[in-house]
Amino acid sequence: MSSKKIPFYERDLSWLSFNHRVLQQAKDPTVPLLDRLKFMAIYSSNLEEFFRVRVANVRNLIKVGKGTRRALDFEPQVLLKSILHVVNQHQHELSTLFNKELLPALRANGIFILNPDVLTSAQLEFVDNYFKESLQAYVQPILLKGNKIKPFLQSGALYLYLHLLEKKGLQKREDQYAIVRLPSDILSRFVVLPSSKKDQHQLMFLDDIVRMCVKYIFPGYNLKNSYSIKLTRDSELYIDDEYKGDLVAKIKKSLIKRNVGPVSRLVYDRTLPKEMLRFFQNTFELINVDMIPEGKYHNNFDFFKFPDFGMSELKEQVLTPLVYHPLEDAENIFKTIAKGDHMIHVPYQRYESVIKFFEEASKDDQVTDIKVVQYRVAKESRIMEALIDAARDGKRVSVFIEVKARFDEEANLRWGEKLTKAGVHVQYSFPGLKVHSKIAWIKRKEGNAYKNYAYLSTGNFNEDTAQVYSDYGLFTADTRLTREVKRVFDFLESGVRPAQPFRHLLVGKINLRESLAHMIDFEINEARSGRPAEIFIKMNSLEDRAMIKKLYQASEAGVKIKLIIRGICCLIPGLKKYSKNIEAISIVDRFLEHARVFIFHAGGKEKLYLSSADLMERNLSFRIETAFPVYGELMRKQIKYLMDLQWRDNIKARSLGNQRTNAYRKKHSQEAVRSQIETYKFFKSENGYNGHK
């Protein structure tokens, strides 16, 4: 069975199916109102990046020669048509949701987004003053003269496309088109107005304030009509395997070009007249661009900053991250870890243990070396500051910074320069290879010898995302793991493949793919021999064809397979021939499911790994990833309990069936299980894991 002949749900369509699950959260009336707006913002932000990267790539494939396209297993033009069809369906859903449900719900709670024609005289005066004092300096008006004047349109920026009528008294008046850029990247998209009623919060879109004040922008014209438009440009960095030389310099150069790439899509108000649309396309030479009709307002990701007016009852109850006392209260974190492994699960538990790990290392006179891989770094990072302090204190500090972390390249480079100035040894990406491992290693002198410590995680060293991303982190002094973590860093620093095999860690480009395939093969042989065989995997994405083929083979052999997949799932479960023994679900809730867990029955000698890697070709073949075993029995028991809890979720779990309808999972019992809430309760209860080993 060729891996190209297996049932395979196209990756980009699968991603759109995932983003629809986000949109479902915005549609769900059981989700608090302001959180529904937040999920609408997430959906919009996700889609913007999708067009900037994935759709831009499909469009580029259409342009290549037929010979190149023959190597593909799909037709780019057909795929693009399918993508646009699905997106248009979703956009209609979103418009209906916003106008028919969310706006009325806001009004029912005393929050009114006003149109210009209902403003009071006091509000009209406020808008006039606001425009003149705060807004006018930032708007960028341009009269369009066909091909004679063709300004550059910024990617993702909002523009008003205006139909103006020239003021010429009794003479024949001429129509004129113009654009005005909205400074929504500088000023709030939502302007709070003085309320005419005590029990109401009233506000306006920034867009409408500019519409009202066109008379000040174009004093020689009357406004006939206005429509919102937005361009999305190709923002992928094409830094391929064949690139040689100074990769950092290449990326810095590419970052400059990011916002000037070819247009990927044009989003416009669906009420825009065809004549005006044609003029705009001709002016900006956008004849072949993807056209996406939307509602009156675009860039719904601005709803991330929608004012809450202190109405906490319209939000999910805050789940304050819990203190992990064994490490946070430890007098010396290293002595505590030396006695046994410890594990935290953010954001249910605080990230403070990880920060303390580095801050204590920076101050500890016995610590001599610190090594860490940084993929996505928080804007304000205590971890990075601790590394700087450690270097200034004379410790040997090495940081491997991945500068190809999409849309975080600039921030990572900035931190790299700051670390270098402080004396940290900074190493950047390999050409054509990403480093995605989430590992750290510390060397500490204890008596007459040295002891190694390690932290291994499924998530980045990022204090910001740790508040939202659900991840596991393992603190260990187990020599089986610390020695091999050190060897991963030796590999990163030298580029030389280790001669000695890894016996505990699974490392991308070395033994990760082969080891996972071997464990699946073992389950296949067990099932064929009539013995129990099970695989239980949780991940963000499943796309690698070879792994999907293996899982199909395992299903056909009788292996019982359970998959929890947040995002892309190219495997098609529930097919009679290939996947009748595979069931897959996806959980989208208040926290982003980010942990990767692999559990194999292994003939009763169960193997359990946590990992930075998804089963995607890029992760398994083109990245340095790390999967690590969990040996402590209590920790293993906890992970399996939480995995089972998610499998029983019947509130936020969707079935990933072969029809991809994102149907909510049916309740098989009277008990309602919302796994993220139950997980928090688990850690808060006395039965929650609160120790090591």
Residue pairs with C-beta under 8 A, 6 or more apart in sequence:
1 549
1 552
1 553
3 545
3 546
3 548
3 549
4 73
4 545
6 545
6 548
6 549
6 552
6 578
7 552
7 571
7 572
7 575
7 578
7 579
8 545
8 548
8 570
8 571
8 572
9 569
9 570
9 571
9 572
9 660
10 74
10 79
10 82
10 570
11 543
11 568
11 570
12 50
12 54
12 55
12 58
12 79
12 83
13 79
13 82
13 83
13 86
14 543
14 567
14 568
14 569
14 570
14 660
15 50
15 54
15 567
15 568
16 50
16 83
16 86
16 87
16 90
17 660
17 662
18 566
18 567
18 568
18 586
18 588
19 43
19 46
19 47
19 50
19 90
20 90
20 662
21 586
21 588
21 654
21 662
22 39
22 42
22 43
22 46
22 588
23 39
23 40
23 43
23 90
23 93
23 94
23 97
24 588
24 654
24 662
25 31
25 35
25 36
25 39
25 42
25 588
25 589
26 36
26 37
26 39
26 40
26 43
26 94
26 97
26 102
27 36
27 93
27 97
27 101
28 36
29 101
31 39
31 316
32 313
32 314
32 315
32 316
33 102
33 105
33 106
33 109
33 314
34 306
34 308
34 311
34 314
34 315
35 314
35 315
35 316
35 590
36 102
36 105
37 102
37 303
37 306
38 303
38 304
40 94
40 97
40 98
40 102
40 300
40 303
41 300
41 301
41 302
41 303
41 304
41 306
42 301
43 90
43 94
43 300
44 94
44 299
44 300
44 301
44 303
45 301
45 304
47 87
47 90
48 156
48 232
48 299
48 301
49 407
51 232
51 264
51 265
51 290
52 155
52 156
52 232
52 233
52 234
52 235
52 236
52 264
53 235
53 236
53 406
55 80
55 83
55 264
55 265
55 290
56 233
56 234
56 235
56 236
56 261
56 262
56 264
57 236
58 76
58 79
58 80
58 83
59 76
59 80
59 234
59 262
59 264
59 290
60 234
61 68
61 69
61 72
61 76
62 76
62 77
62 80
69 75
69 76
80 290
84 290
84 292
87 292
88 292
88 293
91 292
91 293
91 294
91 295
94 294
94 295
94 300
95 294
95 295
98 295
98 300
99 295
103 113
106 112
106 113
109 311
109 314
110 199
110 200
110 201
111 200
111 201
111 203
111 309
111 311
112 200
112 201
112 202
112 203
113 190
113 203
113 204
113 205
114 123
114 193
114 202
114 203
114 204
115 208
116 127
116 204
116 208
116 211
116 212
119 127
119 193
120 196
122 194
122 196
123 193
123 194
123 196
123 202
126 193
126 194
127 191
127 193
127 204
127 209
127 212
127 213
128 213
130 191
130 209
131 209
131 210
131 212
131 213
131 216
132 216
134 187
135 183
135 187
135 206
135 209
135 210
135 213
136 213
136 216
136 217
138 183
138 186
138 187
139 180
139 181
139 182
139 183
139 210
139 217
140 180
140 181
141 178
141 179
141 180
141 217
141 218
142 149
142 151
142 178
142 179
142 180
143 149
143 176
143 177
143 178
143 218
144 176
144 177
144 178
144 179
144 279
144 283
146 279
146 282
146 283
147 282
147 283
150 283
150 284
150 285
151 179
152 260
153 159
153 179
153 231
153 284
154 181
154 231
154 259
155 231
155 232
155 233
155 235
155 258
155 259
155 261
156 230
156 231
156 232
156 233
156 299
157 181
157 182
157 184
157 185
157 230
157 231
158 181
158 182
158 184
158 207
158 228
158 229
158 230
158 298
158 299
159 179
159 180
159 181
159 182
159 228
159 229
159 230
160 179
160 180
160 182
160 207
160 210
160 211
160 226
160 227
160 228
160 229
161 177
161 178
161 179
161 226
161 227
161 228
161 229
161 268
161 272
161 276
161 280
162 177
162 178
162 179
162 180
162 214
162 218
162 223
162 225
162 226
163 175
163 176
163 177
163 223
163 224
163 225
163 226
163 276
164 175
164 176
164 177
164 178
164 214
164 218
164 221
164 222
164 223
164 224
165 173
165 174
165 175
165 176
165 221
165 222
165 223
165 224
166 173
166 174
166 175
166 176
166 220
166 221
167 173
167 220
167 221
167 222
168 174
175 224
176 221
177 276
177 279
177 280
177 283
178 218
178 221
179 229
180 210
180 214
180 217
182 206
182 207
182 210
183 206
184 206
184 299
184 302
187 206
188 206
188 305
189 205
189 206
189 207
189 299
189 302
189 305
190 203
190 204
190 205
190 206
190 302
190 305
190 306
190 307
191 203
191 204
191 205
191 206
191 209
192 201
192 202
192 203
192 307
193 202
193 203
193 204
194 202
195 201
195 202
196 202
201 307
201 309
203 307
205 297
207 228
207 296
207 297
210 217
211 223
211 226
214 221
214 223
214 226
215 222
215 223
227 268
227 269
227 271
227 272
227 276
228 268
228 269
228 296
228 297
228 298
229 266
229 267
229 268
229 269
229 272
229 280
229 298
230 266
230 267
230 268
230 298
230 299
231 263
231 265
231 266
231 267
232 263
232 264
232 265
232 267
233 259
233 260
233 261
233 262
233 263
233 264
234 261
234 262
234 263
234 264
235 258
235 259
235 261
235 407
236 261
236 406
237 251
237 254
237 255
237 258
237 404
237 406
237 409
238 254
239 247
239 250
239 251
239 254
239 404
239 431
239 432
240 432
241 431
241 432
241 433
241 622
242 432
243 250
243 431
243 432
244 431
245 431
247 403
247 428
247 429
247 430
247 431
248 403
248 413
248 416
248 428
248 429
251 403
251 404
251 409
251 413
252 413
255 409
255 410
263 284
263 286
263 289
264 289
264 290
265 289
265 290
265 291
265 292
266 281
266 286
266 289
266 290
266 291
266 292
267 292
267 293
267 294
267 298
268 277
268 280
268 291
268 292
268 293
268 294
269 293
269 294
269 295
269 296
270 293
270 294
270 295
271 296
277 291
280 286
281 287
281 289
308 314
308 315
316 590
319 347
319 348
319 590
319 677
319 680
321 346
321 347
321 348
321 349
321 350
321 351
321 467
322 348
322 349
322 350
322 680
322 683
322 684
322 688
323 329
323 349
323 350
323 352
324 342
324 344
324 349
324 350
324 352
324 353
324 690
325 690
326 336
326 342
326 690
326 691
326 692
327 333
327 336
327 337
327 342
327 344
327 353
327 356
327 357
327 475
328 350
328 352
328 353
328 356
330 336
332 360
333 353
333 356
333 357
333 360
334 360
334 361
334 364
334 442
334 444
334 451
334 453
334 477
336 342
337 453
337 475
337 476
337 477
338 451
338 453
338 477
339 692
340 632
340 692
340 693
341 474
341 475
341 476
341 477
341 478
341 631
341 632
341 635
341 692
341 693
342 353
342 474
342 475
342 476
342 692
343 472
343 473
343 474
343 475
343 630
343 632
343 635
343 638
343 689
344 350
344 351
344 353
344 354
344 472
344 473
344 475
345 470
345 471
345 472
345 473
345 595
345 642
345 679
345 683
346 459
346 466
346 467
346 469
346 470
346 471
346 473
347 466
347 467
347 468
347 469
347 470
347 591
348 470
348 679
348 680
348 683
349 683
351 463
351 466
351 467
353 473
353 475
354 383
354 455
354 457
354 461
354 466
354 473
355 382
355 383
355 386
355 463
357 440
357 442
357 455
357 475
358 370
358 372
358 382
358 383
358 386
358 387
358 390
358 440
359 382
359 386
361 367
361 370
361 386
361 390
361 395
361 442
361 444
362 370
362 386
362 387
362 389
362 390
362 393
362 395
363 389
363 393
364 444
366 444
366 445
366 446
367 390
367 395
367 442
367 443
367 444
367 445
368 395
368 396
368 443
368 444
368 445
368 450
369 395
369 396
369 397
369 398
369 441
369 442
369 443
370 387
370 390
370 395
370 396
370 397
370 398
370 440
370 441
370 442
370 443
371 397
371 398
371 399
371 400
371 440
371 441
371 442
371 486
371 489
372 383
372 387
372 398
372 399
372 400
372 439
372 440
372 441
372 461
373 399
373 400
373 402
373 435
373 437
373 438
373 439
373 440
373 461
373 492
374 384
374 399
374 400
374 401
374 402
374 412
374 415
374 460
374 461
375 402
375 405
375 408
375 435
375 436
375 438
375 460
375 461
376 405
376 408
376 412
376 460
376 462
376 465
377 384
377 408
377 411
377 412
377 415
377 460
377 461
377 462
378 384
378 462
378 463
378 464
378 465
379 411
379 464
380 463
381 415
381 461
381 462
381 463
382 463
383 461
383 463
384 415
384 418
384 419
387 397
387 399
387 419
387 422
387 424
388 418
388 419
388 422
388 424
390 397
391 397
391 419
391 422
391 423
391 424
392 422
392 423
396 425
397 419
397 423
397 424
397 425
398 424
398 425
398 426
398 427
398 489
398 493
399 416
399 419
399 424
399 425
399 426
399 427
400 427
400 428
400 435
400 489
400 492
400 493
401 412
401 413
401 415
401 416
401 419
401 426
401 427
401 428
401 429
402 412
402 428
402 429
402 434
402 435
402 436
403 409
403 412
403 413
403 416
403 428
403 429
404 429
404 434
405 412
405 434
416 426
416 428
419 426
420 426
427 492
427 493
429 435
430 495
432 622
433 509
433 622
433 623
433 624
434 618
434 622
434 623
434 624
435 492
435 623
435 624
436 508
436 612
436 613
436 619
436 623
436 624
436 625
437 488
437 507
437 508
437 612
437 624
437 625
437 626
438 456
438 457
438 458
438 459
438 460
438 461
438 612
438 626
439 454
439 455
439 456
439 457
439 485
439 488
439 489
439 626
440 454
440 455
440 461
441 452
441 453
441 454
441 482
441 485
441 486
441 489
442 452
442 453
442 454
443 450
443 451
443 452
443 453
444 450
444 451
444 452
444 453
445 451
451 477
452 477
452 479
452 482
452 483
452 485
452 486
453 475
453 476
453 477
453 482
454 475
454 476
454 477
454 481
454 482
454 485
455 473
455 474
455 475
455 476
456 473
456 474
456 476
456 481
456 485
456 610
456 626
456 628
457 471
457 472
457 473
457 474
457 610
457 612
458 471
458 472
458 473
458 594
458 595
458 596
458 610
458 611
458 612
459 465
459 466
459 469
459 471
459 472
459 473
459 594
459 595
468 591
468 592
469 591
469 592
469 594
470 591
470 592
470 593
470 594
470 595
470 676
471 594
471 595
472 595
472 597
472 610
472 639
474 610
474 628
474 630
474 635
476 482
478 631
480 503
480 504
480 631
481 504
481 505
481 628
481 629
484 502
484 503
484 504
484 505
485 505
485 626
487 498
487 500
487 502
488 505
488 507
488 624
488 626
490 496
490 498
491 497
491 498
491 507
491 510
491 624
492 624
497 509
497 510
498 510
501 511
502 510
502 511
504 628
504 629
505 626
505 627
505 628
505 629
506 512
506 515
506 516
506 609
506 611
506 625
506 626
506 627
506 628
507 624
507 625
507 626
507 627
508 613
508 619
508 620
508 623
508 624
508 625
508 626
509 621
509 622
509 623
509 624
512 613
512 620
512 625
512 627
513 546
513 547
513 620
513 621
515 627
516 547
516 598
516 615
516 620
516 627
517 546
517 547
517 550
519 598
519 600
519 602
519 607
520 535
520 547
520 550
520 551
520 553
520 554
520 559
520 600
521 550
522 600
522 602
522 603
523 533
523 534
523 535
523 554
523 557
523 559
523 600
523 601
523 602
524 533
524 553
524 554
524 557
524 559
526 532
526 533
526 559
526 601
526 603
527 533
527 554
527 557
527 558
527 559
528 557
528 558
531 603
532 601
532 604
533 554
533 557
533 558
533 559
533 560
533 601
534 559
534 560
534 561
534 562
534 599
534 600
534 601
535 551
535 554
535 559
535 560
535 561
535 562
535 599
535 600
535 601
536 561
536 562
536 597
536 599
536 643
536 647
537 561
537 562
537 563
537 564
537 597
537 598
537 599
537 615
538 563
538 564
538 565
538 593
538 595
538 596
538 597
538 643
538 646
539 563
539 564
539 565
539 566
539 596
539 597
539 611
539 614
539 615
540 565
540 566
540 567
540 568
540 593
540 594
540 596
540 614
541 565
541 566
541 567
541 568
541 569
541 614
541 615
541 616
542 548
542 563
542 565
542 568
542 569
542 570
542 571
542 614
542 615
542 616
543 568
543 570
543 614
543 615
543 616
543 617
544 615
544 616
544 617
544 619
544 620
544 621
545 570
545 617
547 615
547 620
548 570
548 571
548 615
551 561
551 571
551 579
551 582
552 571
552 578
552 579
552 582
554 561
554 581
555 561
555 578
555 579
555 580
555 581
555 582
556 577
556 578
556 581
558 581
559 581
560 581
561 581
561 582
561 583
562 583
562 584
562 647
563 569
563 571
563 573
563 582
563 583
563 584
563 585
563 656
564 584
564 585
564 586
564 587
564 593
564 643
564 646
564 647
565 584
565 585
565 586
565 656
566 586
566 587
566 588
566 592
566 593
566 594
567 586
568 616
569 584
569 586
569 656
571 579
571 582
571 584
572 578
572 579
572 658
573 579
573 582
573 583
573 584
573 656
573 657
573 658
574 580
574 582
574 583
574 657
574 658
575 658
583 655
584 655
584 656
585 647
585 649
585 653
585 654
585 655
585 656
585 665
586 653
586 654
586 656
586 662
587 593
587 646
587 649
587 652
587 653
587 654
587 675
587 676
588 652
588 654
589 652
589 674
589 675
589 676
590 676
591 676
595 610
596 610
596 611
596 612
596 613
596 614
596 627
597 608
597 609
597 610
597 611
597 639
597 643
598 607
598 608
598 609
598 610
598 611
598 627
599 606
599 607
599 608
599 609
599 640
599 643
600 606
600 607
600 608
606 636
607 629
608 629
608 630
608 636
608 639
608 640
609 627
609 628
609 629
609 630
610 627
610 628
610 630
610 639
611 625
611 626
611 627
611 628
612 625
612 626
612 627
613 619
613 620
613 623
613 625
613 626
613 627
619 625
630 636
630 639
632 692
632 693
633 693
634 689
634 691
634 692
634 693
635 689
635 692
635 693
638 689
641 682
642 675
642 679
642 682
645 673
645 675
645 678
645 679
645 682
646 653
646 675
648 673
648 675
649 665
649 673
649 674
649 675
650 664
650 665
650 666
650 667
650 668
650 669
650 671
650 672
650 673
651 672
651 673
651 674
651 675
652 674
652 675
652 676
653 664
653 665
653 675
654 662
654 663
654 664
654 665
655 663
655 664
655 665
657 663
682 688
683 689
